[in-house]
Amino acid sequence: MFLIVAKYLIPKGYRGMAVFPFVLVKYDFDKTNGVFVNHEKIHLRQQLELLILPFFVWYFLEYLIRFIQYKNGALAYRNISFEREAYAKETDMNYLKNRSFFQFLHYIKSDKL
């Protein structure tokens, strides 16, 4: 994993993004934010499981489905299964050591967050 400060590559309203093998952050101080970095590491693991490109296709398609479902961009984003897993487990610093493959599938249910 490579942590890179890339202020102008991060979309407005977001602080970072994982694109294997990089974690791009908007602000230098986020490089030392353990919870934030752990969240992005969970996304790196998800990307590896789906062989990177299919992860982004799935992510985009699930966002579209959630947007149609909730008619709200922020709510759609928070309910993508990949994000649900990452937000639910970001404070567990040992999560990736014990995480089973394809764990994000447990978060695909449509309960609104």
C-alpha positions as CSV (number, residue, x, y, z in Angstrom):
1,M,0.0,0.0,0.0
2,F,1.2,3.5,-0.9
3,L,-0.3,6.5,0.9
4,I,-0.2,9.5,-1.3
5,V,-1.5,13.0,-0.7
6,A,-3.4,14.0,-3.8
7,K,-5.5,17.0,-2.9
8,Y,-6.8,17.6,-6.4
9,L,-7.6,14.0,-7.4
10,I,-10.1,13.4,-4.6
11,P,-13.7,14.3,-5.5
12,K,-15.3,17.2,-3.6
13,G,-16.9,16.0,-0.4
14,Y,-14.5,13.1,0.1
15,R,-11.2,12.8,2.0
16,G,-9.7,9.8,0.3
17,M,-10.0,6.9,-2.1
18,A,-8.4,3.6,-2.5
19,V,-7.2,2.5,-6.0
20,F,-5.0,-0.6,-5.6
21,P,-2.2,-0.4,-4.6
22,F,-2.6,3.3,-3.7
23,V,-4.5,5.1,-1.0
24,L,-5.0,8.7,-2.1
25,V,-5.8,11.2,0.7
26,K,-6.8,14.9,0.4
27,Y,-5.1,16.0,3.6
28,D,-1.7,15.2,4.9
29,F,-3.0,14.6,8.5
30,D,-5.2,11.7,7.3
31,K,-2.0,9.7,6.6
32,T,-1.7,9.2,10.4
33,N,-5.5,8.7,11.0
34,G,-5.6,5.0,11.9
35,V,-9.4,4.6,11.5
36,F,-9.4,6.4,8.1
37,V,-6.4,4.4,6.8
38,N,-8.0,1.1,8.0
39,H,-11.2,2.0,6.2
40,E,-9.2,2.5,3.0
41,K,-7.2,-0.8,3.6
42,I,-10.5,-2.6,3.7
43,H,-11.3,-1.3,0.3
44,L,-7.9,-2.4,-1.0
45,R,-8.7,-6.0,0.2
46,Q,-12.1,-5.9,-1.4
47,Q,-10.5,-4.8,-4.7
48,L,-8.0,-7.6,-4.5
49,E,-10.8,-10.2,-3.9
50,L,-12.6,-9.0,-7.0
51,L,-9.4,-8.6,-9.1
52,I,-9.6,-4.8,-9.1
53,L,-11.5,-3.9,-12.2
54,P,-14.6,-5.9,-11.4
55,F,-14.6,-4.1,-8.0
56,F,-15.1,-0.7,-9.6
57,V,-17.7,-2.0,-12.0
58,W,-19.7,-3.6,-9.1
59,Y,-19.2,-0.4,-7.0
60,F,-20.5,1.8,-9.8
61,L,-23.5,-0.5,-10.6
62,E,-24.4,-0.9,-6.9
63,Y,-24.2,2.9,-6.5
64,L,-26.7,3.3,-9.4
65,I,-29.1,0.7,-7.9
66,R,-28.9,2.4,-4.5
67,F,-29.4,5.8,-6.0
68,I,-32.6,4.6,-7.7
69,Q,-33.6,2.9,-4.5
70,Y,-33.0,5.9,-2.2
71,K,-33.1,8.9,-4.6
72,N,-30.2,10.4,-2.6
73,G,-26.6,10.4,-3.6
74,A,-25.1,10.4,-0.1
75,L,-27.5,7.7,1.1
76,A,-26.7,5.6,-2.0
77,Y,-23.0,5.9,-1.3
78,R,-23.3,5.0,2.4
79,N,-25.4,1.9,1.5
80,I,-23.0,0.4,-1.1
81,S,-22.0,-3.0,0.4
82,F,-18.3,-2.2,0.2
83,E,-18.8,1.0,2.1
84,R,-21.1,-0.6,4.7
85,E,-18.4,-3.1,5.5
86,A,-15.6,-0.5,5.6
87,Y,-17.6,1.8,7.9
88,A,-18.8,-1.0,10.1
89,K,-15.2,-2.3,10.7
90,E,-13.0,0.7,10.3
91,T,-12.4,1.0,14.0
92,D,-11.4,-2.7,14.4
93,M,-7.6,-2.5,13.7
94,N,-7.4,-6.3,13.7
95,Y,-10.3,-6.8,11.3
96,L,-8.2,-7.5,8.2
97,K,-6.2,-10.2,10.0
98,N,-9.3,-12.3,10.7
99,R,-11.5,-11.2,7.8
100,S,-13.0,-14.0,5.6
101,F,-13.1,-13.7,1.8
102,F,-16.0,-11.8,0.3
103,Q,-17.2,-10.5,3.7
104,F,-18.7,-7.5,1.9
105,L,-21.5,-9.8,0.7
106,H,-22.9,-9.8,4.3
107,Y,-23.5,-6.1,3.8
108,I,-25.5,-6.3,0.6
109,K,-28.9,-6.3,2.2
110,S,-30.9,-3.2,1.5
111,D,-31.5,-1.9,5.0
112,K,-30.9,1.9,4.9
113,L,-28.0,3.3,7.0
